[in-house]
Amino acid sequence: MKRINELLPKAMKSLKGSGLLEKEDTAIPKEYDGYVASFAPSVITAGLKATLSFYTDNHKSSPKRVKILNLLYAIYKQQYNRLQGNDLLSIALDTNAADERQLRKDLIDCAIALKLVMRNFEQIDAEPKNQNPAQP
């Protein structure tokens, strides 16, 4: 837990500087909370490289999961900065087995810290739902 506690201020700083917060920095779209919550289980079950590949959705017109990777990258660079690269996927693809194990552990810790700081913000729907749909 000590490692996570050390990451919390870095995670908060990265989140506040990310542009993901809404409503005068008091809320975050709940989809991002889901992406962070599923990151560590995905790394454990599918593997680091597969998870990073899945989360790197730059090809979409409005990238979403990659924003979480960008946050994790910012936290990783502030705390560890053990491996060099422009993004997490390229770092993971260029590592040996020992470095990949350490990167995996570091990123799971970063994801836990990010998930914990996200709990300080209201979770909102990305698009408002129609509360009273018209009946035909």
N, C-alpha and C positions, 0 to 999 in steps of 0.2 A: 504494500500500500504506500510505502514511502516514495517509490518511483512515481506512482500516480499523483500523489500530493505535490511533487515537484513539477509535474507537468500541468497542473491545473491553471496556474497563472499564465503560462504560455498558451494554453488552449483558449483561455478567455481573451487574451490579447489578439490571437489569431482570428477568433470568431468575430470579435468587434471590428476588426479591420477587413473582414472578408466581403462586406456588402450583402451578406445573406440576411441580416437582421432587418426587420420591417417595423412599422408603427413606432417611429422615433427610437429605434434600437431596443424595443421591449418585447419583440415577438420574432419567431422564426417559423417558416413554413414547415408543417409537420412531416412532409415527405423527407426533408433532410435529416430529421431525427430518426426516421426509419432507415435511411441509408447508413447512418453511423451505427445504429443498433445492429444491423445485419453484417457490418464489415468484419468484425472479429470472428463470428461463427463461419462466415464464408471463407476466411483465410484458413481456419482450422479444418473445414471440410473439403474445400476445393483446392486449397493451396494459395500461396501468396501471388504467384505470377498470374494464375487464372483469375483471381479476384481483382488484381490491379488491371488486368486486361478488360474485364467486365465493367469496372468502374470508370475506365477511360472512354467516355462516350462523347468525344469531341466531334464525331461525325453527325450528331444530331443538331437540328437547327437551334435548339436551346439546351446546351449541355447542363446536366443536373448532377449526376453522380460524380463527375469529374471535379465539381466544386468541393466535394468532401475530400477527394484526394489532394486537392490544392491546399485545403486546410491542414490535413494530416502532414503534408510535405512541409508546410510552414512550421508546424509544431516540432516535427522531427529535426528540421534544420536549426531551430533555436536550442533544442535540448541536446541533441546527439551529434549531428553533422559528421557522422563517421564515414559515410560514403558520399561520393560526389556524383552529381547528375542534375539534369534540368527538371526531371519529374520522377515520381516514384516508380513508374513502370520501367523507364530506361535504367534507373538504378538497379532494380531487381533483375532485369535481363542481363546486366553486365557484372553480376556478382558471382562469387564462388559459393559453394554449399555452406561453408561456415559463416560467411558474411550474410547469406540469405537467411539463415536461422536467426542471427542477431537482428537483422532488419525486420523479420517477421515478429519477433518478440517486441521490438521497439514500436512498431506500428500498431500492434494490438494494444500496448500501453497508451499510445497517443489516442487511439480510438476510444478507449475507456475514459480517458480524461476529457475528450471532446464531448462525449455523451453526457458526462456528469455536468459540464458547464452549460450544455444546452438545456438542462433541466431548470436553469434559472430564468428562462424566457418562456413566454406564452407560446403554445403550439397553435398555429393557425392554419386554416385551409389555404392552399395556394390560390384557388379561385373561389370566390363566394358562391355558395350553392343557392339556387332559387328556393326560397322558403315556402312559397305559395304558388306552385305551378298551376297554370290555368287548366281548368277541366274542359274537355271537348264537349 
